[in-house]
Amino acid sequence: MTAAAHLIVGAPVGGRKGFGVRPFLSGGLVLFQLRAEEPDGVFDVRRSDFGFDLGAGLIVFAGDHFGIRTDIRYYRDDREEVRTETPHPTCCRPIGFISFGFRRATLSLSARF
């Protein structure tokens, strides 16, 4: 699960009424709630990490008030590798969980008034 606070900077092309296109850049801080568990109990990781995201997108308005918004963002946490001691007797060494990153694409409706 992620929770984020973003700053979006864009400029309208074609005016603020009627048809218009608005490209934008975005970035922000992200709180990640991580959970990974294995059914046999070899490991169970639950932690919260802070990170960031960067992205770009486009809003296309077909009329005065409604349009379609699309963007792609890259999310990354800022944590180094984390070692977890395993309580399972058949596992002989700790399991390592390293920092991670992923991309997310969205498509949504947008409104302007």
Backbone bond lengths (Angstrom), bond angles and torsions (degrees), N, CA, C in turn:
res aa  C-N    CA-C-N  psi(-1)  N-CA   C-N-CA  omega(-1)  CA-C   N-CA-C  phi
1 M - - - 1.439 - - 1.529 107.91 -
2 T 1.314 116.53 143.65 1.462 121.55 177.78 1.521 109.99 -128.00
3 A 1.326 115.42 146.28 1.462 122.87 170.80 1.529 105.31 -131.62
4 A 1.334 117.12 133.12 1.455 119.47 -172.69 1.519 112.33 -140.35
5 A 1.322 114.60 152.85 1.464 123.10 171.09 1.522 106.63 -118.65
6 H 1.330 116.94 121.85 1.463 121.80 -173.31 1.518 112.21 -116.71
7 L 1.307 114.15 154.27 1.456 122.58 167.50 1.521 105.56 -116.04
8 I 1.335 116.33 126.25 1.464 121.51 -179.91 1.523 107.92 -117.75
9 V 1.332 116.06 127.69 1.455 121.97 179.00 1.520 107.99 -122.32
10 G 1.344 116.44 122.93 1.452 120.93 -179.39 1.511 111.05 -148.55
11 A 1.305 115.96 166.51 1.463 121.65 179.45 1.522 109.10 -132.00
12 P 1.346 117.56 129.40 1.461 119.39 178.67 1.523 111.41 -71.89
13 V 1.309 115.83 135.13 1.462 122.38 175.24 1.521 105.99 -115.32
14 G 1.308 117.89 120.16 1.459 121.17 -179.41 1.509 113.10 102.26
15 G 1.309 117.69 10.74 1.463 120.46 176.85 1.504 113.27 93.21
16 R 1.319 114.91 -178.94 1.460 121.16 -177.90 1.519 112.70 -107.43
17 K 1.299 117.95 4.39 1.469 123.49 175.90 1.518 108.51 -129.28
18 G 1.320 116.21 150.77 1.458 120.20 178.34 1.515 111.98 70.56
19 F 1.337 114.43 -156.12 1.468 119.90 -179.21 1.522 109.51 -61.59
20 G 1.321 115.92 137.99 1.454 120.39 178.01 1.509 111.93 -164.23
21 V 1.307 115.20 156.99 1.452 123.11 178.49 1.522 107.19 -125.62
22 R 1.317 117.08 137.35 1.459 120.94 179.49 1.530 109.31 -133.19
23 P 1.338 117.72 98.89 1.468 119.50 172.34 1.532 108.84 -75.68
24 F 1.338 116.56 150.28 1.460 119.30 179.90 1.523 111.69 -150.14
25 L 1.319 114.81 157.54 1.459 124.20 171.65 1.520 107.17 -114.47
26 S 1.313 116.97 149.42 1.458 120.03 179.57 1.522 110.55 -141.85
27 G 1.297 114.45 156.75 1.461 120.88 176.76 1.507 108.88 -164.61
28 G 1.315 116.62 158.45 1.450 118.41 -179.83 1.506 113.57 -178.19
29 L 1.319 114.26 180.00 1.455 123.14 176.68 1.522 108.65 -98.02
30 V 1.328 115.16 144.32 1.462 120.69 -174.80 1.527 109.81 -131.12
31 L 1.317 116.23 139.95 1.456 122.56 170.15 1.523 106.95 -107.60
32 F 1.331 116.20 121.03 1.460 122.30 178.31 1.521 109.27 -101.34
33 Q 1.321 117.37 131.62 1.460 122.88 170.97 1.524 105.92 -105.19
34 L 1.317 117.08 108.16 1.460 122.59 -175.10 1.517 110.97 -100.95
35 R 1.317 114.64 141.93 1.458 120.28 176.45 1.516 108.24 -149.57
36 A 1.321 116.28 123.34 1.464 122.34 177.09 1.518 107.73 -140.23
37 E 1.297 115.72 126.82 1.455 119.42 178.69 1.519 109.48 -140.82
38 E 1.294 114.66 152.37 1.450 121.92 -179.01 1.526 107.46 -112.68
39 P 1.346 118.99 134.40 1.460 121.33 -173.69 1.534 114.98 -57.28
40 D 1.326 118.86 -31.18 1.466 120.88 -178.79 1.523 112.73 -85.58
41 G 1.325 117.43 2.32 1.459 120.47 177.40 1.511 115.18 81.45
42 V 1.339 117.54 15.04 1.462 120.19 178.75 1.525 110.32 -64.41
43 F 1.318 117.45 -40.40 1.463 120.04 175.72 1.519 110.79 -148.73
44 D 1.300 115.06 154.98 1.458 123.50 177.33 1.525 106.13 -149.49
45 V 1.328 116.38 109.84 1.466 121.08 -177.03 1.518 108.56 -116.41
46 R 1.302 115.48 129.05 1.472 122.64 174.29 1.512 105.84 -137.62
47 R 1.319 116.82 120.16 1.458 119.75 179.83 1.514 110.38 -157.14
48 S 1.321 114.95 163.75 1.458 122.89 175.38 1.520 108.16 -116.29
49 D 1.307 116.85 135.84 1.467 122.63 179.32 1.515 109.49 -132.56
50 F 1.329 115.57 147.59 1.453 121.08 171.20 1.512 108.81 -98.21
51 G 1.318 116.37 153.00 1.447 121.95 178.15 1.512 109.77 -160.83
52 F 1.324 115.63 -155.85 1.456 121.10 -178.24 1.518 109.43 -145.11
53 D 1.328 115.96 167.25 1.456 120.94 170.93 1.519 109.39 -141.03
54 L 1.314 114.51 150.65 1.466 123.35 176.80 1.520 107.51 -134.38
55 G 1.337 116.34 143.18 1.449 117.62 -179.57 1.513 113.41 -164.23
56 A 1.316 114.21 178.63 1.465 122.69 177.98 1.516 107.83 -147.68
57 G 1.327 114.98 154.66 1.456 118.30 -178.99 1.507 112.56 -162.03
58 L 1.324 114.07 -172.94 1.451 121.59 -175.84 1.530 108.76 -148.91
59 I 1.332 116.17 134.38 1.461 121.58 172.33 1.524 107.23 -114.97
60 V 1.321 116.88 127.94 1.462 122.36 178.85 1.527 107.60 -117.09
61 F 1.346 115.67 118.61 1.463 121.68 178.41 1.516 109.17 -99.42
62 A 1.332 116.46 128.46 1.457 121.38 178.76 1.528 111.03 -90.49
63 G 1.322 116.70 -21.90 1.464 121.88 -179.29 1.521 109.58 -141.15
64 D 1.333 115.55 -158.08 1.463 119.92 -177.39 1.528 113.77 -72.96
65 H 1.324 118.11 -30.22 1.459 118.81 -169.28 1.525 116.91 -121.96
66 F 1.316 119.49 -26.78 1.457 119.81 -172.53 1.523 112.22 -124.72
67 G 1.325 114.78 146.25 1.449 120.30 179.55 1.521 110.69 -155.03
68 I 1.318 115.28 -171.73 1.461 122.94 179.87 1.523 107.78 -118.74
69 R 1.322 114.90 134.81 1.465 121.45 -179.50 1.520 108.72 -117.82
70 T 1.324 116.30 135.21 1.453 121.72 174.75 1.520 108.43 -135.61
71 D 1.314 116.24 144.83 1.459 119.87 175.60 1.516 110.30 -155.99
72 I 1.317 114.83 163.81 1.455 122.09 173.84 1.522 106.75 -131.73
73 R 1.323 115.59 135.71 1.469 121.17 -177.57 1.514 109.50 -131.78
74 Y 1.319 114.41 146.96 1.462 122.35 175.27 1.526 107.83 -107.73
75 Y 1.320 116.78 123.01 1.458 123.34 179.78 1.517 109.11 -107.24
76 R 1.340 116.13 140.32 1.471 120.85 -179.68 1.522 109.38 -148.02
77 D 1.331 116.62 138.69 1.460 119.12 172.58 1.531 108.08 -93.48
78 D 1.309 116.61 166.53 1.465 119.92 -175.98 1.521 112.20 -114.35
79 R 1.299 117.70 28.98 1.453 122.16 -176.65 1.523 111.31 -97.17
80 E 1.323 115.24 144.23 1.465 121.85 172.10 1.529 108.37 -77.65
81 E 1.312 116.34 -179.70 1.462 119.96 178.87 1.524 110.36 -61.90
82 V 1.325 115.57 140.73 1.466 122.20 179.17 1.521 107.86 -117.86
83 R 1.311 116.96 131.30 1.464 121.70 176.72 1.517 109.44 -101.03
84 T 1.322 115.69 136.35 1.455 121.05 179.32 1.521 108.42 -120.82
85 E 1.306 116.56 123.62 1.465 120.19 175.97 1.521 108.14 -72.99
86 T 1.319 116.41 135.05 1.461 119.85 -176.51 1.523 110.10 -100.58
87 P 1.336 117.76 132.90 1.457 120.81 179.14 1.527 113.58 -82.19
88 H 1.322 117.31 -7.37 1.456 121.03 -175.10 1.533 110.13 -73.88
89 P 1.333 119.15 131.39 1.467 121.09 -175.11 1.523 114.32 -69.83
90 T 1.340 120.07 -21.56 1.461 120.85 -178.14 1.521 112.73 -86.28
91 C 1.299 117.07 -8.81 1.459 119.42 -179.54 1.527 108.65 -96.23
92 C 1.298 117.53 130.25 1.461 120.99 -171.89 1.525 114.14 -99.75
93 R 1.301 120.18 -5.45 1.466 120.53 -179.13 1.519 110.34 -147.39
94 P 1.339 117.26 161.89 1.469 120.18 178.65 1.529 111.28 -67.53
95 I 1.306 115.31 155.82 1.461 121.74 177.60 1.516 107.71 -99.72
96 G 1.331 117.64 134.69 1.456 121.48 -179.59 1.519 112.14 -100.70
97 F 1.326 116.25 133.55 1.456 122.67 173.96 1.512 107.02 -117.82
98 I 1.314 116.70 120.49 1.459 120.08 -176.32 1.527 110.14 -101.40
99 S 1.334 115.55 172.97 1.462 119.06 177.29 1.526 109.36 -62.65
100 F 1.304 115.97 163.01 1.456 119.54 -174.49 1.524 110.42 -141.88
101 G 1.317 115.23 164.95 1.452 122.86 174.42 1.516 108.93 -149.55
102 F 1.316 116.49 153.03 1.459 120.04 177.89 1.523 109.27 -155.02
103 R 1.318 116.04 164.57 1.467 122.62 177.28 1.518 109.22 -111.71
104 R 1.334 114.09 147.52 1.467 119.52 177.70 1.522 108.28 -136.07
105 A 1.313 116.17 127.47 1.463 121.70 176.49 1.526 108.29 -107.24
106 T 1.337 116.34 141.69 1.464 120.03 179.44 1.524 110.42 -131.84
107 L 1.300 115.03 154.22 1.454 123.78 173.95 1.524 105.60 -138.51
108 S 1.338 118.00 125.83 1.453 120.36 -175.97 1.529 111.19 -150.56
109 L 1.329 115.45 171.10 1.450 121.26 173.57 1.528 108.64 -87.84
110 S 1.317 116.54 148.61 1.457 121.59 -179.56 1.528 108.67 -131.94
111 A 1.335 115.47 147.84 1.473 120.23 179.62 1.527 109.50 -129.46
112 R 1.336 116.63 145.25 1.449 122.23 173.98 1.529 108.58 -133.59
113 F 1.326 115.78 143.22 1.459 120.28 -178.17 1.513 109.83 -136.63
